[in-house]
Amino acid sequence: MNRDMEWVKDLKPGDEVAVDKSSVWTRNSYQITKVEKITPTGRIKLYDGSQYYPNGRELGQSYSYPLKKITPEILEIIKRRDLMYKIKDVQKLIGSLSSERLEILLQWQAETKVE
């Protein structure tokens, strides 16, 4: 087993894992799910229905979404993605801001060097 995947052998039902759904078109696309069951042969069944070999590779798929240990970096990527998704209609949001709030936004933009 790959040294990076040693943690997989310690999984138990109820543990949370990240599934790396990244592809050619999307990068850093993670989904958090829980382990539902570990079979006697070491196969890992997740609550989303997917199954994985003991080495962390997805079972029976032509393109496998690997399991990843949840790290602070993965949690930050997910948090950032979720926050950006919530800011869907920025133009509408900006259009509804008062002059005072627009000035605060402009100041923030200058401080963070967002252009």
C-alpha positions in Angstrom: 0.0 0.0 0.0 1.2 3.5 -0.8 2.6 5.2 2.3 0.3 8.2 1.6 -2.7 5.8 2.0 -1.6 4.1 5.3 -4.4 6.0 7.1 -7.1 4.1 5.1 -6.4 0.9 7.0 -7.4 2.6 10.3 -10.8 3.7 9.1 -13.9 2.6 10.9 -17.7 3.1 10.5 -18.6 6.7 11.2 -15.2 8.2 10.2 -15.3 11.1 7.8 -13.3 11.1 4.6 -12.9 13.4 1.7 -13.6 12.1 -1.8 -11.5 13.8 -4.4 -14.0 14.6 -7.3 -11.4 16.6 -9.2 -11.2 16.1 -12.9 -9.7 17.7 -16.0 -12.3 20.5 -15.8 -12.5 20.9 -12.0 -9.6 20.9 -9.6 -9.7 20.8 -5.8 -13.3 19.4 -5.8 -13.8 17.6 -2.6 -16.8 16.0 -1.0 -16.9 15.0 2.7 -18.8 11.8 3.5 -18.8 9.1 6.2 -17.7 5.5 6.2 -20.8 3.3 6.6 -19.1 -0.1 6.7 -15.8 -1.9 6.4 -16.2 -5.5 5.1 -14.2 -8.4 6.4 -12.1 -8.2 3.2 -11.3 -4.5 4.0 -13.6 -2.9 1.4 -14.9 0.5 2.4 -18.5 1.4 1.9 -19.5 5.0 2.2 -22.9 6.5 3.0 -23.1 7.9 -0.5 -23.2 4.4 -1.8 -19.7 4.3 -3.3 -17.3 1.5 -2.4 -13.5 1.5 -2.2 -10.8 -1.1 -2.2 -8.6 -1.3 1.0 -6.0 0.9 -0.9 -8.5 3.8 -1.2 -9.3 3.4 -4.9 -12.9 3.3 -5.9 -14.4 -0.1 -6.7 -15.8 -0.8 -10.2 -15.4 2.6 -11.8 -13.6 3.4 -15.0 -12.6 6.8 -13.5 -12.0 6.5 -9.8 -12.4 9.3 -7.3 -9.8 8.6 -4.6 -10.3 8.9 -0.9 -8.3 11.6 0.9 -7.6 12.1 4.5 -9.4 15.3 5.7 -6.8 18.0 6.2 -7.0 21.6 7.1 -6.2 22.4 3.5 -9.1 20.3 2.2 -11.5 21.9 4.7 -10.4 25.4 3.6 -10.9 24.5 -0.1 -14.4 23.3 0.7 -15.2 26.3 2.9 -14.0 28.7 0.2 -16.0 26.9 -2.5 -19.1 27.0 -0.5 -18.7 30.7 0.3 -18.1 31.6 -3.3 -21.2 29.6 -4.3 -23.3 31.6 -1.8 -22.1 34.8 -3.5 -24.0 33.9 -6.7 -25.3 37.2 -8.1 -22.5 39.7 -7.2 -23.8 42.5 -9.5 -27.3 42.3 -7.9 -25.6 42.3 -4.5 -23.4 45.3 -5.3 -26.4 47.2 -6.8 -28.3 46.9 -3.5 -25.4 48.3 -1.4 -25.5 51.8 0.1 -22.8 54.3 -0.8 -21.2 53.8 2.6 -21.0 50.0 2.1 -19.7 50.5 -1.5 -16.9 52.7 0.0 -16.1 49.9 2.5 -16.0 47.4 -0.4 -13.8 49.7 -2.4 -11.4 50.2 0.5 -11.3 46.4 1.0 -10.5 46.0 -2.6 -7.6 48.4 -2.4 -6.2 46.8 0.7 -6.3 43.3 -0.8 -5.2 44.5 -4.2 -8.1 42.9 -6.0 -8.5 44.4 -9.4 
